[in-house]
Amino acid sequence: MDKRPIVEAMQQFYENRNTSFHVPGHKHGALSELPRAFKDVMKFDYTELAGLDDYHHPEESIKEAQDLLARTYGAMKSYFLVNGSTVGNLAMVYATCSEGDQVLVQRNAHKSIFHALELVGVHPIFLTPEWDAITHTPTHVSLDTLQAALEYYPEAKALILTHPTYYGVTNPAMSEVISLAHSYHLPVLVDEAHGAHFIAKGEFPITALEMGADVVVQSAHKTLPALTMGSYLHINSQRVSNEKINRYLRMLQSSSPSYLLLASLDDARNYIGTYAHEDHQLFTGKRKQFVEALKTIPFLEVIEVDDPLKLLLRVHGYTGYTLQKQLEKQGVYVELADSEQVLLILPLLKARHQFPFANIRMKIKLAVEKCKNQQRNKMPIDYMHDLQALSTLAVSYKELRIAESESISYTKANGRISSGMVIPYPPGIPLFVRGERITTTKLKMLADYLASGATIQGEHDLSRKQLFVLKDN
Ligand SMILES: Cc1ncc(COP(=O)(O)O)c(C=O)c1O
């Protein structure tokens, strides 16, 4: 399987030294005034020319590479995505749900799932996830919650799950959850944005596809060596129409796909498809050494999760934001910080790779020491507690489209209906979604987020302590 059809076609094209009288306007980088190193890459920024296949109607190298992708992941059909898992999530919801359909959705989904629900105009039923006391994060939907949802909403048309979480936590009962949904004839759509590397097997968790999911979307750019925005979508079931998914992908994605992105997706597929026993051994050994070395740093707490590629670091008494700032001063940039901790995504090394773990440990040690010189600033956030297992919107997406909104002080927003998404970022999971009723529990969480210095995305005016809500009439 050591083969990269798109990369090979592009190399062949490059070697032919063709003259460009076509898009893009930079003419293989010649007209670009970007720095030299950027321009080197632009030489390969091709478009759909003879010999380079057609992204939306693949018959040559792109088809071959996508077939290899499907074989690698054990799917019936797989697609390269050039607009991230965001577009995969949109396409899978468009292809399986219709306006007004009841759809069961894990509440701690990424905002792209909520956007998809609204665009299609479904009737979402939100399934409250379990709470993980170790990582202090919301995780997965339990079997009991799903069972209750299926009993209350027997007309539901699909189940949308997220697996694993951003923090690398998986659901031990994921297979049973999928089987239960299937026994009610629901297709199971899984946002596996953070699990493209699970196929490496070994100590990595089992993939959603292997557990029987019908459609799975993965961000190859998050954990595999693909360019940003490069993702995969897999279909492995007759419950979902490949034709429909393909149609929506054609509608939702650019008609001018980046070949640099496609080449990196082809390469990333080859990277993971050839991940060998000796690669595992090296990765596991280096990781173990690194974790052990980190554990010797005074005041640093190291938390391992289900996904060995993720690691959480905490300094008792300090927020993750404080630790993140100190790490950045040492030149160490982490994936995210929250009020508790920082999250590292480790490199999925192969046997031939080097990585300066010892040097990084020194920098982390320095950052921790600098943290300890500051005022303690951590305050606990009571996330997701006292929430009902099932919830839904207070008004339909159709009503939302025409409803008028106003901005009010968030201290007065209890009981009102949110007209904006309010999204602590990262991890990008909405605290309030459009059309949901605002509760005191959630307002308390918002106040805690603000006090701990979190960045809040979405539609709000929180710099003036204002939220957007529907007018009371
Ligand atoms: C769980 C989850 N799903 C989907 C996405 C969107 O992925 P992408 O950035 O590839 O569009 C993200 C991005 O962070 C995510 O965390």
The ligand as an SDF file (V2000), in Angstrom:
LIG
                    3D

 16 16  0  0  0  0  0  0  0  0999 V2000
  -14.9220   17.6230   17.4190 C   0  0  0  0  0  0  0  0  0  0  0  0
  -14.6470   18.4860   16.2240 C   0  0  0  0  0  0  0  0  0  0  0  0
  -15.3900   18.3160   15.1200 N   0  0  0  0  0  0  0  0  0  0  0  0
  -15.1910   19.0570   14.0130 C   0  0  0  0  0  0  0  0  0  0  0  0
  -14.2300   20.0290   13.9850 C   0  0  0  0  0  0  0  0  0  0  0  0
  -14.0440   20.8410   12.7410 C   0  0  0  0  0  0  0  0  0  0  0  0
  -12.9390   20.3180   12.0770 O   0  0  0  0  0  0  0  0  0  0  0  0
  -12.1680   21.0840   10.9300 P   0  0  0  0  0  0  0  0  0  0  0  0
  -11.3240   22.1040   11.5850 O   0  0  0  0  0  0  0  0  0  0  0  0
  -11.3670   19.9850   10.2770 O   0  0  0  0  0  0  0  0  0  0  0  0
  -13.1760   21.6770   10.0120 O   0  0  0  0  0  0  0  0  0  0  0  0
  -13.4300   20.2650   15.1140 C   0  0  0  0  0  0  0  0  0  0  0  0
  -12.4160   21.3110   15.1110 C   0  0  0  0  0  0  0  0  0  0  0  0
  -11.7820   21.6220   16.0790 O   0  0  0  0  0  0  0  0  0  0  0  0
  -13.6520   19.4700   16.2700 C   0  0  0  0  0  0  0  0  0  0  0  0
  -12.9290   19.6500   17.3800 O   0  0  0  0  0  0  0  0  0  0  0  0
  1  2  1  0
  2  3  1  0
  2 15  2  0
  3  4  2  0
  4  5  1  0
  5  6  1  0
  5 12  2  0
  6  7  1  0
  7  8  1  0
  8  9  2  0
  8 10  1  0
  8 11  1  0
 12 13  1  0
 12 15  1  0
 13 14  2  0
 15 16  1  0
M  END
$$$$
